[in-house]
Amino acid sequence: MTPNSDEIVITGLGAVTPVGMDAPSTWDALCAGRSGITTIDAFDPAGLPTRIAGQVRGFDPLRAMSPKQVRRSARFSQLAVAAAVECAADAGLLAESDTAEGTGGVDGTDHLAHVDPTRVGVVLNTAVGAMGEIADAARTFDGRGWRGLRSSFVPSVIPNMAACQVAIRLGAHGPVTAGAFACASGNAALIDAVGLIRTGAADVVIAGGTDASIVPLMFGGLSMMGALSTRNDDPAAASRPFDADRDGFVYGEGAVTFAVESLAHARRRGARVYARYLGGALTCDAFHVTAPDPNAAYAAAAIRRALDDAHLAPSDVDYICAHGTSTKANDRSETKAIHAALGPAARSVAISSPKSMTGHLIGAAGALSVLVACLAIRDGVVPPTINLTTPDPECDLDYVPGTSRAMTVDSALVNAFGFGGQNCVVALGR
């Protein structure tokens, strides 16, 4: 496929994850097969069935926000702002002085350079958002009444605030949106960003996903569902996508963002291009609030529709960055969907799940997979699925077990499937 100036491209990446404080360190860790899953220290998990998580450790929000902004924001917003600042700098959108730690973002001052800030948008999705801050405020209210609450409580926890905090920090005055697509939120943001560019609403969009709810309430609720791994004695081996011995997913946190613009706009400003957006699709199982449709009919439909939108044949796909949660139902359902959508070509495509190393970043999970697909295309390396030692007979494809694989990736699919049956698949190309 020959590139043309109307195509949409990704020109910047940013990340804060359990395996890295930025996109390069995250990518290096994933390619090396390093796990970021550890025993929880964000709170005392004693008494809970699951005491492990993919935590972001050592994060300092002051690297990208002023002290006042930090006090007035929830953790999911802080992670998002840090990832977005990195992304904007990586894409060449920031004035050089504004990439320093702790600078910028005060009182709405513009910091974007080389672009019209009224033409820069933000699409920052989340699945859960500020559950921890809400739970803390509820305890404060019960103990001290309404006068004990911070004046910034409500604006800090509403779901659109990560997107708005990113806009404030960057001085982005274009359309700013926030959506919730459960665990498909992160890569659904890419489809929304593409729509804003194609309709002429924006020239550049900072898009992605964020979540940060490693808190007792979340772990209690997911434990009641039986959704989480209880491999507490071996955290690094707990997330085991497609392995016969998997016992649930590992909850994580993080934020991942990407800069999206037209190829023509990128060329005008001399930007580097990571990958082309080829197509995408959304479907819904409309089956159950948590369980995937065991027939995988509509997950398969999302894959087929993304291929059609991208003008790709199944045999054109080199790599699939899988949803790969490490739950019995989801891994089998995803495998069935890939078989159904790709047919015989499913046997020859490389597939891997970064969740084996990071855990499930929830609203940021799909965005992390977009980053992985972009860098697999750039570097010709597919990161592994670690902990895959005893393949599930029902998960019978090539999941790149154990170690990364050097290979040419001209086109890649990114799968994301969320609670409520939300299916989102995007296709990226060289």
C-alpha positions in Angstrom: 0.0 0.0 0.0 1.5 3.3 -1.0 1.2 6.1 1.6 -0.7 9.2 0.6 -1.1 12.6 2.2 -4.6 11.9 3.4 -3.5 9.1 5.6 -3.4 9.3 9.4 -0.2 8.7 11.3 1.2 8.4 14.8 4.0 10.8 15.5 4.6 10.7 19.2 4.5 8.2 22.1 4.4 8.6 25.9 4.0 6.1 28.7 4.0 5.6 32.5 3.7 1.9 33.2 4.6 -0.8 35.8 7.7 -1.5 33.7 8.9 2.0 32.8 8.6 5.7 33.5 8.5 6.5 29.8 7.9 5.0 26.4 11.5 3.9 25.7 12.1 2.2 29.1 8.6 0.5 28.8 9.5 -0.8 25.4 12.9 -2.0 26.5 11.4 -3.9 29.4 8.7 -5.5 27.3 11.2 -6.7 24.7 13.4 -8.1 27.4 10.5 -9.9 29.0 10.8 -8.2 32.3 7.8 -8.3 34.6 6.6 -5.3 36.6 4.1 -7.3 38.8 5.0 -7.2 42.5 3.4 -7.4 45.9 1.2 -4.4 46.5 2.6 -1.6 48.6 0.1 1.1 47.6 -2.0 -0.1 50.5 -1.9 -3.0 53.0 -3.5 -6.0 51.1 -3.5 -8.3 54.1 -6.7 -10.3 54.2 -7.4 -10.0 50.5 -7.2 -13.1 48.3 -5.1 -11.1 45.8 -2.1 -9.2 47.1 -0.2 -8.5 43.8 -0.6 -5.9 41.1 1.2 -4.1 38.3 2.0 -0.9 40.2 3.7 2.2 38.8 6.5 2.6 41.4 8.5 5.7 42.0 6.3 8.1 40.0 6.7 11.8 40.8 3.8 13.9 39.3 5.9 17.0 39.8 7.9 16.0 36.8 5.1 17.3 34.6 2.7 19.3 36.9 3.0 22.2 39.3 2.5 21.5 43.0 -0.9 23.2 42.9 -2.1 21.0 40.1 -0.8 17.9 41.8 -2.8 18.8 44.9 -6.0 19.3 42.8 -5.7 16.1 40.7 -6.3 12.4 41.0 -3.6 9.9 40.3 -5.2 8.8 37.0 -4.9 12.4 35.8 -1.3 12.8 37.0 -0.2 9.7 35.1 -2.0 10.9 32.0 -0.4 14.3 32.1 3.1 12.9 32.5 2.5 10.5 29.5 1.0 13.3 27.4 3.9 15.7 28.1 6.4 13.0 27.0 4.2 12.2 23.9 3.9 15.9 22.9 7.7 16.4 23.3 8.4 13.2 21.3 6.2 14.4 18.5 8.0 17.8 18.4 4.9 19.7 19.6 6.4 21.4 22.7 8.6 24.4 23.1 12.0 23.0 24.4 11.8 24.8 27.7 8.5 23.1 28.5 9.9 19.6 28.5 11.8 20.2 31.8 10.5 18.6 35.0 7.9 20.6 36.9 7.5 23.3 34.2 4.4 24.5 32.4 0.8 23.9 32.9 0.2 26.9 35.2 -3.0 28.9 34.7 -3.6 27.7 31.2 -0.5 29.1 29.7 0.2 27.9 26.1 3.2 25.6 25.7 2.6 24.0 22.3 5.0 25.0 19.6 5.0 24.6 15.8 1.2 24.0 15.7 -1.9 26.1 16.2 -3.1 25.3 19.7 -6.7 25.9 18.7 -6.3 23.0 16.3 -4.8 20.5 18.9 -7.3 18.1 20.6 -7.2 15.6 23.4 -9.0 12.2 23.6 -8.1 10.6 26.9 -10.2 7.7 27.9 -10.5 5.9 31.2 -12.4 2.8 32.4 -12.4 3.4 36.2 -10.8 6.7 36.9 -10.5 8.0 40.4 -12.1 5.1 42.5 -9.4 5.5 45.2 -9.9 9.2 45.7 -13.7 8.7 45.8 -13.4 6.0 48.4 -11.1 8.2 50.5 -13.5 11.1 50.3 -16.4 8.9 51.3 -14.6 7.8 54.4 -13.8 11.5 55.2 -17.4 12.4 54.7 -18.6 9.7 57.0 -16.1 10.7 59.7 -16.0 14.5 59.5 -19.0 15.5 57.3 -19.0 17.7 54.2 -16.6 20.3 55.7 -13.9 17.7 55.7 -13.8 17.4 51.9 -11.3 19.2 49.7 -12.8 21.9 47.6 -11.1 20.3 44.6 -12.7 16.9 45.3 -15.4 16.9 42.7 -13.4 18.3 39.7 -10.5 16.0 40.5 -12.5 12.8 40.2 -14.9 13.3 37.3 -13.9 11.0 34.3 -13.1 13.8 31.9 -10.6 15.5 34.2 -7.5 13.5 32.9 -8.2 14.8 29.4 -8.8 18.3 30.7 -5.7 18.3 32.8 -3.7 17.3 29.7 -5.3 20.1 27.8 -4.5 22.6 30.5 -0.9 21.4 30.8 -0.3 21.6 27.1 -2.5 24.6 26.3 -4.5 22.5 23.8 -7.6 24.5 22.9 -9.1 22.1 20.3 -11.8 19.4 21.1 -11.2 17.6 24.3 -13.1 14.4 25.0 -13.1 11.5 27.4 -14.9 8.2 26.8 -15.3 5.0 28.7 -15.1 1.7 26.8 -14.1 -0.5 29.7 -10.9 -2.3 28.9 -11.1 -1.2 25.2 -10.9 2.4 26.2 -7.2 3.0 25.3 -7.3 2.0 21.7 -10.9 3.2 21.1 -9.3 6.7 21.7 -7.3 6.2 18.5 -10.5 5.7 16.5 -12.0 8.8 18.1 -8.9 10.8 17.4 -8.8 9.7 13.8 -12.4 10.9 13.5 -11.6 14.4 14.8 -8.8 14.7 12.2 -10.8 13.4 9.3 -13.7 15.7 10.0 -11.4 18.7 10.2 -12.0 19.4 13.9 -8.3 19.1 14.7 -4.9 19.0 13.1 -3.3 17.0 15.9 -4.8 14.9 18.7 -3.1 13.6 21.9 -5.0 10.4 22.5 -4.7 7.4 24.8 -5.9 5.9 28.0 -5.3 6.1 31.8 -6.3 4.3 34.9 -5.1 4.2 38.5 -7.3 2.3 41.0 -5.0 0.0 42.9 -7.2 0.4 46.0 -8.8 -2.0 48.5 -12.3 -1.4 47.1 -11.4 -2.4 43.6 -9.5 -5.5 44.7 -12.3 -6.6 47.0 -14.9 -6.2 44.2 -12.8 -8.1 41.7 -12.0 -10.8 44.2 -15.7 -11.3 44.8 -16.0 -11.9 41.0 -13.1 -14.4 41.1 -11.5 -12.5 38.3 -8.0 -11.9 39.8 -5.0 -14.2 40.0 -4.1 -15.3 43.5 -0.6 -16.4 42.7 0.7 -14.2 45.5 3.8 -16.2 46.2 5.2 -15.6 42.7 4.0 -12.3 41.4 6.2 -12.2 38.3 4.6 -15.5 37.1 1.0 -14.6 37.9 0.0 -13.1 34.6 0.0 -16.1 32.2 -2.0 -15.3 29.0 -2.9 -18.4 27.0 -1.2 -20.7 29.5 -3.2 -23.7 30.8 -2.3 -22.8 34.4 -3.6 -19.2 34.4 -5.9 -18.4 37.2 -7.1 -14.8 36.5 -5.8 -11.4 35.5 -3.4 -9.1 37.4 -4.7 -5.6 38.0 -2.5 -2.8 37.0 -2.3 1.0 36.5 -0.7 3.4 34.0 -1.2 5.8 31.2 -0.1 5.6 27.6 -0.6 8.3 24.9 0.1 8.8 21.2 0.1 11.9 18.9 -2.2 11.5 15.9 -2.3 13.6 12.8 -2.6 13.5 9.0 0.5 12.5 7.0 0.3 15.8 5.2 0.4 17.7 8.5 3.2 15.6 9.8 5.2 16.2 6.6 4.6 20.0 6.7 6.2 20.2 10.2 8.9 17.6 9.5 7.6 15.1 12.1 8.9 11.6 12.5 6.3 8.9 11.8 6.0 5.7 13.9 3.2 4.0 12.1 0.2 4.6 9.8 -3.4 4.2 11.0 -5.0 1.8 8.5 -8.4 1.1 10.0 -10.5 0.2 13.0 -13.8 -1.1 14.2 -16.0 -1.4 17.2 -18.6 -4.0 18.0 -20.5 -5.2 21.0 -21.2 -8.8 22.1 -24.4 -7.7 23.8 -24.1 -10.9 25.8 -23.1 -10.4 29.4 -21.8 -7.6 31.7 -18.5 -9.3 32.3 -18.2 -12.6 30.3 -17.2 -12.6 26.6 -19.5 -14.3 24.2 -18.1 -17.9 24.1 -18.8 -18.1 20.4 -16.6 -14.9 19.9 -18.8 -13.9 17.0 -18.7 -10.2 17.5 -15.0 -10.1 18.6 -14.3 -11.8 15.3 -16.6 -9.3 13.5 -14.5 -6.4 15.0 -11.3 -8.0 13.6 -12.9 -8.6 10.1 -14.3 -5.0 10.0 -11.0 -3.5 11.0 -9.3 -5.5 8.2 -11.9 -4.4 5.7 -11.5 -0.7 6.9 -7.7 -1.1 6.4 -8.0 -2.8 3.0 -6.0 -5.7 4.4 -6.4 -9.4 3.7 -5.9 -11.8 6.6 -2.7 -13.0 5.1 -1.4 -9.4 5.3 -1.3 -9.3 9.1 2.2 -9.9 10.5 1.5 -9.4 14.2 -1.4 -9.1 16.6 -1.0 -7.4 19.9 -3.5 -9.4 21.8 -5.9 -8.4 24.6 -4.6 -11.6 26.3 -5.8 -11.0 29.9 -4.8 -14.3 31.5 -8.4 -15.4 32.3 -9.8 -18.7 31.1 -12.7 -17.3 29.2 -11.1 -14.3 27.6 -8.0 -16.0 26.2 -10.1 -18.8 24.7 -12.6 -16.4 23.3 -9.9 -14.2 21.7 -8.2 -17.3 20.2 -11.5 -18.4 18.7 -12.1 -14.8 17.3 -8.7 -14.8 15.6 -9.3 -18.2 14.1 -12.8 -17.1 12.8 -11.6 -13.8 11.4 -8.3 -14.8 9.9 -9.1 -18.4 8.8 -6.0 -20.4 7.8 -3.8 -17.2 8.1 -4.3 -17.3 11.9 -1.7 -20.1 12.1 1.1 -17.9 10.6 0.6 -14.7 12.5 2.7 -13.8 15.5 0.6 -12.9 18.6 1.7 -11.7 22.0 0.3 -10.1 25.2 2.1 -7.3 27.0 -0.2 -8.0 30.0 2.0 -10.9 30.8 4.5 -8.4 32.0 2.5 -5.3 33.1 -0.7 -6.8 34.2 -4.0 -5.3 33.0 -3.8 -1.5 32.8 -7.6 -1.3 32.3 -8.3 2.0 30.6 -4.7 2.2 29.4 -4.4 -1.4 28.3 -5.4 -0.8 24.7 -3.2 2.3 24.5 -0.2 0.3 25.6 -0.9 -2.2 22.9 -1.0 0.6 20.3 2.4 1.6 21.5 3.7 -1.9 21.3 2.4 -2.3 17.7 4.0 1.0 16.7 7.4 0.1 18.0 7.2 -3.5 16.7 6.7 -1.9 13.2 9.5 0.5 13.8 12.1 -1.9 15.3 11.2 -5.2 13.7 10.8 -6.8 17.1 7.8 -8.5 18.6 7.8 -8.7 22.5 7.0 -12.0 24.1 4.2 -13.5 26.1 6.1 -14.5 29.2 5.0 -17.3 31.6 3.6 -19.3 28.7 5.0 -22.7 29.6 2.1 -25.1 29.3 -0.1 -24.0 26.4 -3.9 -24.3 26.8 -5.0 -26.8 24.1 -7.8 -24.4 23.3 -5.3 -21.6 22.8 -3.4 -23.1 19.9 -1.8 -20.2 18.0 1.7 -18.6 17.9 1.8 -16.5 21.1 5.6 -15.8 20.9 6.3 -17.5 24.2 9.2 -16.6 26.5 11.5 -14.4 24.4 11.0 -11.5 21.9 11.2 -12.3 18.2 13.0 -10.3 15.5 10.8 -10.1 12.5 9.5 -7.7 9.9 6.2 -6.2 10.9 4.5 -4.3 8.0 1.0 -4.5 9.4 -0.4 -5.2 12.9 -3.7 -5.5 14.6 -4.4 -4.4 18.2 -7.2 -6.2 20.0 -9.0 -4.9 23.0 -12.1 -6.5 24.6 -13.9 -5.0 27.6 -16.6 -5.6 30.2 -20.1 -5.3 28.7 -18.9 -7.0 25.5 -17.0 -3.9 24.1 -14.8 -5.0 21.3 -12.3 -2.6 19.6 -9.7 -3.6 17.0 -7.4 -1.2 15.2 -4.9 -1.9 12.3 -1.6 -0.1 12.0 1.0 -0.3 9.2 4.5 0.7 8.3 
